[in-house]
Amino acid sequence: MELDTEALAFLQSKVHTERAVFVDFLSSGRVPTYDEYREVSGVIRGLNIVDSILTDLANKLRDPDDE
C-alpha cells in the first residue's frame, strides 16, 4: 500500500486542530465536572498518541530502512 505524504500531513493537521480545540476548552476553566475533565484529558492524550503514531509513520516513509 502506498501512502501519500500529503494525505499524512493532512491527517496530522486535523489531529493538531482537534487537540487545540480540546486544550482550549480545558484551559478555559469551563469544564463543569471532574468526570468531564477526565474525559477531555483522555481525548487529548489519545490525540497525542495518534500524533506520535503519524509522526513515526511519516519518518518511516521518508527513510524506510530506519527501524
Secondary structure per residue as TSV (DSSP state, phi and psi in degrees):
chain	resnum	aa	ss	phi	psi
A	1	M	-	360.0	129.2
A	2	E	-	-97.7	128.9
A	3	L	-	-110.8	126.2
A	4	D	-	-73.6	128.5
A	5	T	H	-66.2	-27.5
A	6	E	H	-67.4	-38.8
A	7	A	H	-64.8	-40.3
A	8	L	H	-64.0	-43.1
A	9	A	H	-63.4	-37.8
A	10	F	H	-62.4	-44.5
A	11	L	H	-62.2	-43.4
A	12	Q	H	-62.4	-39.1
A	13	S	H	-62.3	-42.9
A	14	K	H	-64.4	-40.7
A	15	V	H	-62.9	-43.5
A	16	H	H	-62.8	-40.6
A	17	T	H	-64.2	-46.9
A	18	E	H	-62.6	-42.6
A	19	R	H	-61.8	-41.9
A	20	A	H	-61.0	-38.8
A	21	V	H	-61.4	-46.5
A	22	F	H	-69.8	-37.9
A	23	V	H	-65.2	-42.6
A	24	D	H	-61.2	-43.6
A	25	F	H	-61.9	-45.4
A	26	L	H	-65.3	-43.0
A	27	S	H	-76.7	-12.7
A	28	S	T	-75.7	-17.0
A	29	G	T	81.2	11.1
A	30	R	-	-89.6	5.2
A	31	V	-	-74.8	116.6
A	32	P	-	-74.9	-29.5
A	33	T	S	-134.7	161.8
A	34	Y	H	-65.7	-37.0
A	35	D	H	-60.5	-42.3
A	36	E	H	-68.5	-36.2
A	37	Y	H	-59.0	-45.6
A	38	R	H	-63.7	-40.4
A	39	E	H	-63.9	-47.3
A	40	V	H	-63.9	-41.1
A	41	S	H	-61.2	-38.8
A	42	G	H	-66.0	-38.3
A	43	V	H	-63.8	-43.8
A	44	I	H	-61.5	-44.1
A	45	R	H	-61.6	-42.6
A	46	G	H	-61.9	-42.4
A	47	L	H	-65.5	-35.0
A	48	N	H	-64.2	-39.4
A	49	I	H	-64.7	-45.5
A	50	V	H	-60.6	-42.9
A	51	D	H	-60.5	-41.7
A	52	S	H	-63.6	-41.7
A	53	I	H	-64.3	-43.8
A	54	L	H	-64.8	-37.2
A	55	T	H	-64.9	-43.5
A	56	D	H	-60.5	-41.6
A	57	L	H	-64.7	-42.7
A	58	A	H	-60.9	-42.1
A	59	N	H	-64.4	-39.5
A	60	K	H	-65.5	-37.6
A	61	L	H	-67.0	-35.6
A	62	R	H	-72.0	-37.3
A	63	D	-	-136.2	83.9
A	64	P	T	-63.9	-19.4
A	65	D	T	-82.7	-14.1
A	66	D	-	-82.3	122.1
A	67	E	-	-94.7	360.0
